[in-house]
Amino acid sequence: MPANRFGHATLTAPQLKMIPEVIGIAVVLGFNALRLRDPMRTPGFIAMALIAAAVFVKLGSRLGESL
């Protein structure tokens, strides 16, 4: 993928792999909330907080530099 070729210059392969996963989860949660009218509950908020923490840990040193 061209995006991986360009992104690999600044991010590692595991970091690049994590970005689409987070985007996919956000899209599913948004679809559930908007289209299916299924609001996010406390476990969903906890899960999103843990995912955000994982992204911060994985991309933490590069958040200010490349994103």
N, C-alpha and C positions, 0 to 999 in steps of 0.2 A: 504494500500500500504506500502511496506517495506520502501520506501524512506520517507514517512510521519512519520513512527515510528522513524526512525533515525533522521530526521530533526526536529521533535517535541522536541527533547532534547535541541536544541539550538535556534529554531525559534518558533514563535507562529503560530497558525492555520491560521490566516489571512495573515501572511507573507508567509507561505507555499503556500497558495492559489494564491497569487499574482505572484509568480515565473512562473508557467506554463502559465499564461495569457500573461505575457511579452514575453515568448519564442514563444508562438503561434502567437502573433502579428508580431514578428520579422520574423518568418518563412513565414507568408503570404506576408509581404512587400518584403522579399527577392525573393519569388516566382514571385510576380508581376514584380519586376524589371528585374530578370534574364530570366524567361521563357516567360512571356507575353510582355516583352519589354515595360513596362509601368513605366517610371521613376517617382520617388517620387517628388511631387510638394511642394510648400510652405505650404499648409495646412497639408500635411503629415509630414513635418519636425516639424511644430508646435505641432502636435498631439504627435509625438515621444518625443519631449522635455517635454511636459506635463506628459507623461507616465513615463519618466525618473525621473522627479521631484517627482511624486507620489511614485515611488520605493524608491527614496532617503529619502523621508519623512517617509515611512513605515519601511524601513530597516536601516535608518540612523545611529542609535546607535549601530547596530550590523554589519555594513559593514566591519569594520576592524577586528572584533572578530571572526566571524564564516564563512564568505564567502571568 
